[in-house]
Amino acid sequence: MTAPGEFGPETYPDPELNPPECAQPPVESTDEPQALVSQGSAGPAYAPATGAEPSESGWMGSLQSLAITVVIAVFVITFIVQAFQIPSESMEDTLLIGDYLLVDKAHFGPAGIWGGLLPYRDIGRGDIAVFRYPIHPSQHFVKRVIGVPGDRIRLVKKRVFVNGVELREPYVSYKTHSFDGYRDNFPTGEYLTASVEAHWYLQMRKLVEDGQLIVPEDSYFVLGDNRDESLDSRYWGFVPRENVIGRPLVIYWSVRSRDGDEDAAPDGSQDGKLARFGQALERVFHNMRWNRTFRLVR
């Protein structure tokens, strides 16, 4: 990720995760077909009554079905999954700009009384997490968890050491060959960059011991997989436990950046609107990353 605001309202700003602005998912009708009533040979005396009552019952049944469907949809969106969009390169090549994610909100849920019933588990090293950006909680980021409470973190020439042991990170990519003393030798780098939050720098100095940053209780140290192009815990600090929303579950849609509109139909053409619509649709299909659709995130 590159700059704060990467993951947004439900923007992955990562400013990373900007979820697509979308309406509530369409509600499918759950009405059951009306049962046919068979008339016996006894005649009209046994025929079903006609009039307003059956129609009123039908409306009530439809309303109940609609209400149940809406309640289920709201429950799923609130407690189980949520959609986000990736707008920046900070998690490349694991997550790309234009990836649309479904985030599993139950995975890292709190233990409490539901811990034994629901599939909650602790956040661990190597997990990818979606969270509210500590500086601006209305924004949402996605990063990889590197340090959990009690861990001692250190970077030496871009290599990450946790509790004195170098991490194996096959998911990491390095996009630049330049060296940044603060970024690559964290937290002992001699030079301070403009991207570092001032309050974090003051807090960080109090948590450094023997050249290692100690992760406090109920906090997590996170980094982007695109290690040279990510604004992460090195620049703004730890992620509090209560800020964690969940983990990316699946990429349900992925599209490259849109092309320009230079191919739009010329002004004055009677079928200009239709042509522009066709060209836009063609661009969508042309820019789709079909090989990433429905890919599980790891």
C-alpha positions in Angstrom: 0.0 0.0 0.0 1.3 3.5 -0.6 -0.5 6.2 1.3 -2.9 6.5 4.1 -6.5 6.3 2.9 -5.6 3.2 1.0 -8.4 1.1 2.1 -11.7 3.0 2.3 -15.1 3.3 3.5 -15.7 0.7 3.4 -12.9 2.2 1.4 -8.9 -1.2 1.4 -8.0 3.3 1.0 -4.8 0.9 2.0 -5.6 3.4 1.9 -5.8 0.3 0.7 -8.9 -1.3 0.8 -11.6 0.8 -0.9 -14.7 -1.4 -1.0 -16.9 -0.8 -3.9 -19.8 1.4 -3.1 -22.7 -0.8 -3.7 -26.4 -1.2 -2.8 -27.8 -3.9 -0.6 -27.6 -7.3 -2.5 -30.7 -8.0 -4.5 -33.2 -10.0 -2.5 -34.4 -13.2 -4.1 -38.0 -14.1 -3.7 -38.6 -17.1 -1.4 -42.3 -17.3 -2.0 -43.5 -20.9 -2.3 -45.9 -21.7 -5.2 -49.5 -21.6 -4.1 -50.9 -25.1 -3.6 -53.8 -26.1 -5.8 -57.0 -26.9 -4.1 -58.8 -30.0 -5.5 -62.5 -29.8 -5.6 -64.4 -33.1 -4.7 -67.5 -34.4 -6.4 -69.7 -33.1 -3.5 -70.2 -29.9 -5.3 -69.9 -26.2 -4.6 -70.5 -26.6 -0.9 -66.9 -27.8 -0.6 -65.4 -25.2 -2.9 -62.9 -22.8 -1.2 -64.2 -19.4 -0.4 -63.2 -16.6 -2.7 -62.7 -13.0 -2.0 -60.3 -10.8 -0.2 -59.1 -13.2 2.5 -56.8 -15.5 0.4 -55.3 -12.4 -1.3 -54.6 -10.8 2.1 -52.9 -14.0 3.3 -50.8 -14.1 0.2 -49.6 -10.5 0.8 -48.8 -11.4 4.4 -46.8 -14.4 3.4 -44.8 -12.4 0.8 -44.1 -9.7 3.4 -42.9 -12.2 5.9 -40.6 -13.9 3.3 -39.2 -10.6 2.3 -38.6 -9.5 5.9 -36.8 -12.8 6.7 -34.6 -12.5 3.6 -33.7 -8.9 4.5 -32.9 -9.9 8.1 -30.6 -12.7 6.9 -28.9 -10.4 4.4 -28.3 -7.8 7.1 -27.0 -10.4 9.5 -24.5 -11.8 6.9 -23.2 -8.3 6.0 -22.9 -7.2 9.6 -21.4 -10.3 11.2 -20.1 -12.7 8.5 -18.8 -11.1 5.3 -18.1 -7.7 3.9 -16.9 -6.5 0.5 -13.8 -4.4 -0.1 -11.8 -3.2 -3.0 -8.0 -2.9 -3.3 -7.0 0.5 -4.7 -3.2 0.5 -4.1 -0.2 -1.7 -4.7 0.9 -2.2 -1.1 0.0 -5.9 -1.0 1.3 -6.9 -4.4 1.6 -9.6 -5.6 -0.8 -11.2 -3.2 -3.5 -8.6 -3.8 -3.6 -6.4 -6.8 -5.2 -3.0 -7.6 -8.7 -3.8 -8.8 -9.2 -6.9 -6.7 -12.6 -7.1 -5.0 -12.6 -9.1 -1.8 -15.1 -10.8 0.5 -13.8 -10.5 4.0 -14.5 -13.1 6.6 -15.5 -11.1 9.7 -16.1 -14.2 11.9 -12.6 -15.6 11.6 -10.9 -13.3 14.1 -14.0 -12.7 16.2 -13.7 -12.2 19.9 -13.7 -15.3 22.1 -16.2 -14.6 24.9 -19.3 -16.7 25.3 -19.4 -17.6 21.6 -15.8 -18.8 21.4 -16.8 -22.5 21.8 -19.6 -22.3 19.2 -18.2 -20.2 16.3 -15.0 -20.8 14.4 -13.0 -18.0 16.0 -9.3 -18.2 16.3 -6.4 -16.0 17.4 -4.6 -13.7 15.0 -1.3 -15.3 14.1 1.9 -14.3 12.3 1.5 -14.5 8.6 -2.3 -13.9 8.6 -3.6 -11.2 6.3 -5.9 -8.9 8.2 -8.4 -6.1 7.3 -8.6 -3.5 9.9 -9.6 0.1 10.7 -6.6 2.4 10.1 -5.6 3.6 13.6 -4.9 7.2 12.5 -8.3 7.5 10.7 -10.6 4.7 11.8 -13.1 5.4 9.0 -10.6 4.1 6.6 -9.7 0.5 6.1 -6.4 -1.1 5.4 -5.2 -4.6 4.6 -1.8 -5.8 5.7 0.0 -9.0 6.8 0.5 -9.6 10.5 4.2 -9.9 11.3 4.3 -9.5 15.0 1.8 -10.5 17.8 1.8 -9.4 21.4 5.2 -10.0 23.1 7.2 -10.4 19.8 10.4 -8.5 19.2 10.6 -7.1 15.7 13.6 -6.0 13.7 14.4 -5.4 10.0 18.0 -5.7 8.9 18.7 -4.8 5.2 15.0 -5.5 4.5 15.1 -8.9 6.1 12.6 -9.4 9.0 13.6 -11.0 12.2 11.1 -12.0 14.9 12.4 -12.9 18.3 15.9 -13.2 16.8 14.8 -15.6 14.0 14.6 -14.6 10.4 11.2 -15.0 8.9 10.7 -17.0 5.7 8.5 -14.7 3.5 7.8 -16.2 0.1 4.9 -13.8 -0.4 7.1 -10.6 -0.2 8.1 -8.6 -3.3 10.7 -5.8 -3.5 9.9 -3.3 -6.3 12.9 -1.0 -5.8 16.6 -1.5 -5.5 17.2 1.7 -3.4 18.1 1.5 0.2 16.2 3.5 2.9 17.8 3.5 6.3 14.6 4.0 8.2 12.5 1.6 6.2 15.0 -1.2 5.7 16.8 -1.1 9.1 13.8 -0.6 11.3 13.7 0.4 14.1 17.3 1.3 14.4 17.6 3.3 11.2 19.3 6.6 11.7 17.3 8.6 9.2 13.7 9.7 9.7 11.4 10.1 6.7 8.5 12.5 6.2 6.0 9.6 6.1 6.5 8.8 9.7 3.7 9.9 12.1 5.3 12.1 14.8 3.4 10.6 17.7 4.3 7.1 16.6 8.0 7.9 16.4 8.0 9.2 20.0 6.1 6.1 21.2 8.3 3.7 19.2 11.5 4.9 20.9 10.1 3.9 24.3 9.4 0.3 23.0 12.8 -0.4 21.5 15.1 -2.7 23.5 18.4 -4.1 22.2 17.6 -2.8 18.7 14.2 -4.6 18.6 10.7 -3.3 18.8 8.5 -5.0 21.4 4.9 -5.5 20.4 2.6 -4.6 23.4 -0.4 -6.4 24.6 -3.6 -6.5 22.4 -1.6 -5.0 19.5 -0.2 -6.2 16.2 2.7 -5.2 14.0 1.8 -5.3 10.3 3.7 -4.9 7.0 2.6 -4.9 3.3 3.8 -7.7 1.0 5.1 -5.0 -1.4 7.6 -4.2 1.3 9.2 -1.2 -0.5 5.9 0.5 -1.3 3.8 0.1 1.8 2.9 2.5 4.5 2.5 0.2 7.5 3.4 -0.2 11.1 6.9 1.1 10.5 5.3 4.5 9.8 2.2 4.8 11.9 2.4 2.1 14.6 0.6 -0.9 15.9 -2.9 -2.2 15.1 -5.1 -2.5 18.2 -7.0 -5.7 18.5 -10.4 -4.0 18.5 -9.6 -2.5 15.1 -9.3 -5.8 13.3 -12.3 -6.6 11.2 -11.4 -9.9 9.6 -9.4 -11.7 7.0 -9.8 -11.6 3.2 -11.5 -14.8 2.2 -11.9 -14.8 -1.6 -11.3 -12.5 -4.6 -14.8 -12.5 -6.2 -13.9 -10.0 -9.0 -10.7 -8.5 -10.4 -10.3 -5.9 -13.1 -7.4 -3.9 -14.4 -7.5 -0.1 -14.5 -9.9 1.2 -17.0 -8.8 2.4 -20.4 -9.4 6.0 -21.5 -12.6 7.0 -23.2 -10.9 8.0 -26.5 -12.9 5.4 -28.4 -16.2 6.9 -27.4 -18.7 7.5 -30.2 -18.5 10.9 -31.9 -20.9 13.7 -30.8 -24.1 13.9 -32.8 -24.3 10.2 -33.6 -27.8 9.0 -33.0 -26.6 5.7 -31.5 -23.8 7.4 -29.6 -25.1 6.3 -26.2 -25.6 2.7 -27.2 -22.1 2.7 -28.8 -20.5 4.1 -25.6 -22.3 1.5 -23.5 -21.1 -1.3 -25.8 -17.5 0.0 -25.6 -17.7 0.3 -21.9 -19.0 -3.2 -21.6 -16.3 -4.4 -23.9 -13.6 -2.7 -21.8 -14.9 -4.4 -18.7 -14.6 -7.8 -20.2 -11.2 -7.0 -21.8 -9.8 -5.8 -18.5 -11.2 -8.6 -16.4 -8.6 -10.8 -14.7 -10.4 -14.1 -15.1 -7.6 -16.1 -13.6 -8.1 -14.2 -10.3 -11.8 -14.5 -10.0 -13.0 -16.7 -7.1 -9.4 -17.2 -6.0 -8.9 -17.9 -2.3 -6.6 -15.4 -0.5 -3.6 -16.8 1.4 
